[in-house]
Amino acid sequence: MQDKFERVEKKYRLTEDQYKAFIKGMKKHTRPDTYPKYTICNVYYDTENYDLIRRSLEKPIYKEKLRVRSYGTPADNGKVFIEIKKKFKGIVYKRRICTSASEAVRYLRTGLIRLDSQIKREIDWFIKRYDLIPAAYIRYDREAYSGTEDADLRITFDRNIRGRNWNIDLRGGQDGDLIIPEDKILLELKIPGAAPMWLAELLEACRIYPVSFSKYGTYYKQLIGEEPEIPEREAKKYA
């Protein structure tokens, strides 16, 4: 299991037509991942006043967050990842440990877990620094590719991005409100260094340009009324 990541991440919002053109153009340079399509579920932890996401939205040079991630809805003994994600001067650093869904919840409540490592001690420090609680559940369906010339290049497409601030537990199912319209797709590029020339040329040909976008940040702004709710959003009574 890879437990450390360091890379540049770029995000783009696509229409369906841009997605089709981009997929066609990248075919000879990429291949589907071992698991090409899957659902990612996250629980973001924050302070009661949302200090972490509010600071992140101010676009500081350095920002950090803690989340628990699963692939699909886990059972109590299902595998999840507790992750610290940091960004400094445009470089993303991610460090994570793996445990069960039930143990992750207990650990983040009590600080007790049946493993020890340097990364676990970093997470301990993060938990002690902030009085964290489960703040939001975010899920999305991902389509993933890697480069054929550079296996460290990853290209992902996220659809059906949803969030909820009730039943904030990875084991609680995948329902939630749409964060962006269903006909919009989020493209993410994970690049260990400079982007290859073919990729830069393809983005330009498809008129695809980078955006500043945070799934958790966009959902938070919708909750407090700073981000317009999308027309397709279902009515919910927030707990």
N, C-alpha and C positions, 0 to 999 in steps of 0.2 A: 504494500500500500504506500503510495506516495503521500508523505505528510508535510512536505514543504514545497512551496511554489514561489517563483519570482519572475514577473513578466510585466509587459505593458498590455493593458486592456483598453480597447476602443469599442464604442457602442454607436449603433446606427439604427434609425427607425425606417422600415421599408414598407412600401405598398406591396400588394401581391404581384403586380407586374415587375417591380424592381427585384423582388425575390426570384421570380422565374428567370429573369435575364441574368442575375448574378449566379444562380445555380448552374445555368447553362455555360457561362463563361469560366467557371472555376473547375469544371469536371476533369479536365486533363491534368490539373495540378493538385487535386485532392482525392481522398477516398473516405468513405463512411467510417466512423469509429467502430470499434468492436461491438459496442452497443449503440447503434446509430440513433435510436429514438427512445426516449424515456421521460418520465415525469420527475421533476425536482421539487421537493417540499422543504421549506425553511421556516424555522421559528427564530425571529430576531429578538434579542434581549436588549433592554434599554433601561434607563432610569424611569421613575414614575413620571417625571416631567419631560421625557424624551430628549434628554440632554445630548446623547450621542448622535442621533439623527439630526437634531437642530444644528449642532456644530458641523456635521458633515455637509449640510446644505449650504453652509456659509462658504464652502469651497476653500478650506484652509490648506496650507502646504502639507500638513500631516493630519490624517484622520484614521480612526480605527473603529471596528465594530466586532460584535460577537454574535454568532448564530449557531443553530443546530440544524444539520441538513440530513435528509434521507432521500433515497431514490424510490419513489412510490410511498404509499402509506405503510409504515412499519407496524408490526405487532410489538408487544412489550419487549420481546427478546430480539427484535429486528435491529439490524445494523444502522447506526447513525454516526455522524461526524460532528464533533464540537470544534468549531473553527474560530480562530482570530484572523481577521482580515484587516490589513493595514495598507495605507497608500501614502507614499512620500515622494513628492516631486514627480508625480506621474507614474511611478513604479509601484506595482501591487505586490504585496508580500502576504502569503497565506500559510498558516500553520494549523495543523489539526490533529486530533486524536480520535480514535474509533472506539465506540462502546455500544451498549444496547440502549434502546429508546427509554426504557424504564430507569436504567442507571443514570442516563444523561439528565433526566428530570431530577432525580434524587441528588446528584452531584451539584447541579446548579442551585438547588435549594439549600443544601447542607454543607457543601464542600467535600463530601465523602465519596470516594471512588476507589475501586480495586485495581488501580494501576498507578505507575509513577514513571515520569519521563521529564526531560527538560521542557518539552512543549506543554505538558500538563502543569508544570510549575508556573509557566508563563500565563496559562489560563487562570490558575489560582490567583496570581497577582492581579489580573484583570478583574476578576470577580470581586476581590477585596477592595480594589480601588473604586469601583462603582457599586451602588446598591441596586443590582439588576433584577428585573422581573421580565417575564415573557410579554413582549410588546405588540408583536404582529406575526401573523402566519402569511407567508407568500408562497405560491406554487405556480408552476408553469410547465408546459410541454416543450421539450428540447429536441432538436435535430442537430447532430454533431458530426463534424468532419475534421480530419487532420491532413496536413500537407504531405505530398508524396516526396518532394525534394527535401523538405524539412519537417520531420515528424513532430517537432515541438510547436509548430504552427497549428492552432486550433481555431476552427470557425464554427460558431453555433448560431442557431436560429431558435428564438423563444416565441411561443404563441400561447394564447389563452392564459395570460398572466392575471392571476387573481389574488386577492388579499382578504383577510378578515381579522377583526380584533375581538372576536368572541371564540370560545373553545380553542384557545391558543395552545395546541398540542399536536405534534406530528401524527399522533395516533387517532386524531379526531376526524379523519376524512378530508376530502379535497375540495369541499365547497367554499365559496367566497365570492366577492364582488369583482367584476372585471376592473382592471387598473388602466388598461389601454384598450381601444376598440378591437374587436375580434379580427377585423380586416387589416390590422397593423401587426408587423413582425419586428421583433428586436434582434438585430444582428450584433454579435459580439465577436471581436477578433482578439485572440490571446497570442501575443507575439513575444518571443524571447528577446528579440533585438529589433532591428529595422525590418519593415515590411518588404517582402520581395516586390520587384518591379511589376510583375504581372498582376499582383493584387492591387497595387496603387493605380495601375492603368484601368483595371476592371471597375474599381470603385468610381473612377472619374467617368468612364464610359456609361455607367448605369446611373450617373448623377446621384450617387450616394455619398452623403457627407456626415461627418461625426456629430454626435449630439451629446450633451451632458444629461445622463438619465440614470436614476436610481430607482429600482423597483420599490424598495422599502420607503425611500424618500418621497416618491410620487404618491404612494398610498397614504403616508403620513400627511402630506399636504391636502389630499382629498378629505381626510378625516377632520382636519381643522378648518377646511373651507378655503384654503389658498389655491388649490388646484381644482379647476372645473370638473365636476363629475361627468363621466362620459354618458351619452344618451342611453346606451345599452345596459347601464348599471341597474341591477335588481334592487328593489327596496329591501332594506334590512333594518331591524331594530338592534342597535349595537348594545351589547351587554356591558 
